[in-house]
């Protein structure tokens, strides 16, 4: 089934470049020139992924992302200005799945889109249900539950949790975890990983699983007991 990508950018030239690249890659494309139009399109079109410029007029991309995340886990790929690391980190903390800095390569952006959709379940692999204490994860169906209640995770958060839960008593070195989740052909900073881990911990803690993920300083990351107490 053809996947639909929502492009949101106030620059018509950038929208045209993205539309051509994504259409040639086999995606259906819809467009929005500002944040309000993007929010309307999300409810009307139900896109499979959103390419979202941070520097939008009136309602910026960060606010659009914050609003979307209140009701949806649709994957979001941010477009950021070169060097705006603060915006990138804030975007990831708000629930974005990835970012591409301008000026960007259309080929790289398409590759990022494909990778995010694959992680989000567009091409799911058959996986057994993973359990750890009160936490259970069904990666193929993109479902996470704590004490039976569903927790809404982004595709990146789901991937991180699945990698940790697949070997729950094993400490994963940070470089190994980055390669497993983000791929070896994309540079990912420690701050990017930290942002996604922080978001994941916060969601699990809010659901009553305060000991879900442990950081072993100087060694790596592993699953906690997920005791639910």
Secondary structure, 3 states (H helix, E strand, C coil): CCCEEEEECCCHHHHHHHHHHHHHCCCEEEEECCHHHHHHHHHHHCCCEEEEECCCCCCCHHHHHHHHCCCCCCEEEEEEECCCHHHHHHHHHHCCCEEEEECCCHHHHHHHHHHHHHHHHHCCCCCCCEEECCEEEECCCCEEEECCEECCCCHHHHHHHHHHHHCCCCCECHHHHHHHHHCCCCCCCHHHHHHHHHHHHHHHHHCCCCCCEEEECCCEEEECCCCCC
